[in-house]
Structures are given as structure tokens and as C-alpha cells.
Amino acid sequence: MSEEEITTVTIDGVKYNAAELNDEAVYVVSQLQFLNSAEDKIKQKLDRNTMAKKAFTAMLKEEVKDLTPLEED
């Protein structure tokens, strides 16, 4: 006999049985899941942007390496 697996929702470290949530709470959970997914996508986009900026900065440094820099004031 296998134990039935209970789906849980964790809020501030406290677990709740997801089957006991009312419709409004289920809606809120789905919105939070959507927002977490959106946040992950934004972080991935930011990481790609950061890497691209580093690559372009390296390319620019390579392009100006033979130029004489202006003196600083």
C-alpha cells in the first residue's frame, strides 16, 4: 500500500494542503507561479544582456588597443 502524495503550498516556511485551498487561494497561487516564471525569464534576459555587454566591451577594447589614449585632466 502506497501513501497518497499530498500537493502542498508553502508560505513563509509553513506547508498547507493544496487540496484544501479555496478558489481565490488557488487563483493567487497560479498568479504567483506565473510571476515567478516571468521573473526567471527576466533574470535570464538580464544575464544574456550582461554577457553581451561584456563581449562588446572586450571587442571595443580590442579595436582601440592600438590608439593612443587622451591624457586625463
C-alpha positions as CSV (number, residue, x, y, z in Angstrom):
1,M,0.0,0.0,0.0
2,S,1.5,3.3,-1.1
3,E,0.9,6.6,0.6
4,E,-1.0,9.2,-1.3
5,E,1.2,12.1,-2.2
6,I,-0.2,15.4,-1.0
7,T,0.4,18.5,-3.1
8,T,1.4,21.4,-0.8
9,V,1.8,25.1,-0.9
10,T,4.5,26.6,1.3
11,I,4.1,30.1,2.6
12,D,6.9,31.5,4.8
13,G,8.1,28.0,5.5
14,V,4.7,26.7,6.5
15,K,3.2,23.9,4.4
16,Y,-0.5,23.8,3.5
17,N,-2.5,21.1,1.7
18,A,-3.2,22.5,-1.7
19,A,-6.4,20.5,-2.0
20,E,-7.9,22.5,0.9
21,L,-7.4,25.9,-0.8
22,N,-10.5,27.8,-1.8
23,D,-10.9,29.1,-5.4
24,E,-9.4,32.5,-4.5
25,A,-6.3,31.0,-3.0
26,V,-5.8,28.7,-6.0
27,Y,-6.1,31.8,-8.2
28,V,-3.5,33.6,-6.1
29,V,-1.1,30.6,-6.2
30,S,-1.4,30.5,-10.0
31,Q,-0.7,34.2,-10.2
32,L,2.4,33.8,-8.0
33,Q,3.6,30.8,-10.2
34,F,3.1,33.0,-13.3
35,L,5.1,35.9,-11.7
36,N,7.9,33.5,-10.6
37,S,8.2,32.2,-14.2
38,A,8.2,35.8,-15.6
39,E,10.8,36.8,-13.1
40,D,13.0,33.8,-14.1
41,K,12.7,34.9,-17.8
42,I,13.6,38.5,-16.9
43,K,16.7,37.2,-15.0
44,Q,17.7,35.1,-18.0
45,K,17.3,38.0,-20.3
46,L,19.4,40.2,-17.9
47,D,22.1,37.5,-17.8
48,R,22.2,37.4,-21.6
49,N,22.4,41.2,-21.8
50,T,25.2,41.3,-19.2
51,M,27.2,38.7,-21.1
52,A,26.6,40.6,-24.4
53,K,27.8,43.9,-22.9
54,K,30.9,42.2,-21.6
55,A,31.6,40.7,-25.0
56,F,31.0,44.0,-26.8
57,T,33.3,45.8,-24.3
58,A,36.0,43.3,-24.9
59,M,35.6,43.8,-28.7
60,L,35.8,47.6,-28.3
61,K,38.9,47.3,-26.2
62,E,40.5,45.1,-29.0
63,E,39.5,47.7,-31.6
64,V,41.1,50.6,-29.7
65,K,44.2,48.8,-28.4
66,D,46.5,50.5,-30.9
67,L,45.1,54.0,-30.4
68,T,46.9,56.5,-28.1
69,P,44.6,57.4,-25.2
70,L,44.0,61.0,-24.5
71,E,45.5,62.4,-21.3
72,E,43.2,62.6,-18.4
73,D,42.6,66.1,-16.9
